[in-house]
Amino acid sequence: MLRQVAEGVLTHESEFLQTNTVVVRGRAGVLVIDPGVRGDEMACLANDLRELGQPVAAGFSTHPHWDHLLWHARLGAAPRYGTARCAATVRDRLSDARAKARIAELIPTDIVEQVPMDLLGLITGLPAETEQIPWDGPQVRIIEHQAHAPGHAALLIEERGVLIAGDTLSDVLIPLLDLNDTADPIEDYLVALRLLEGAADGVDVVVPGHGSIGGADQVQARIDQDRAYLHAVRDAQVVSDPRVGPSAPYDWVPGVHERQLQNLARRRERDGTPG
């Protein structure tokens, strides 16, 4: 079911990790951002749009992880975009015959058969340094950074006061670091938070890729929470964060946190850096 969070901006939440799809109304159709996750959920989204009389004019993937690269035939054949680096990463990862089989191994076994893979990752990279999504609707500013995944983009709909954060600023997930594609994942993430902070003036709604939608009072609070987590991890301090504590919303997140600590410790030992 679609829920309006701002004028002309609606969301649809999947049961999988509270994944948020965002729909933005344009003049002749809608922009669909990160649709997911199960096929029946995307079919429901398509039905809701049809009942609203809103064809899909464009799609956008915020970053190159499987749950943000999905699509459903009933959403139509509109152009689907991502940043140039996001699209290049997707092409590389899908370049061989076993790619989708490997991705299927990453999907929880209880939903893997329900996730449509036929249209996975069919996105067009926008030219480098593109500042806005090309479509006939309100301006959607692209804030590209390298936190969490290559070519990650947050999206700012300034005239509607909405920040679509991709896989940052979640109230249920800690900052999940890109430990494969970058030399300094913590600094990349801190740079991203500074970019989001610089765009936060006038934001009334923050929509994370996973988790609860926050109001104006949550924007800076979530930036501060993610930054505090990263500083503690970087400085080898005790992490005090409810997302990894005894009442963590997902019981597997503390394990991810521990693995991040171990990976970063190995990097420090390898590189001879302090901390």
Buried (B, 14 or more C-beta within 10 A) or exposed (E): EBEEBBEBBBBBBBEBBBBBBBBBBBEEBBBBBBBBBBBEBBBBBBEBBEEEEBBBBBBBBBBBBBBBBBBBEBBBEBBBBBBBBBBBBBEEBBEEEEBBEEBBEEBEEEBEEEBBBEBBBBBEBBEEEBEEBEBEBBEBBBBBBBBBBBBBBBBBBBEBBBBBBBBBBBBBBBBBBBEEBBEBBBBBBBBBBEBBBEBBEEBBBBBBBBBBBBEBEBBBBBBEBBBBBBEBBBEEEEBEBEBBEEEBBBEEBBEBBEEBEEBBEEBEEEEEEEE
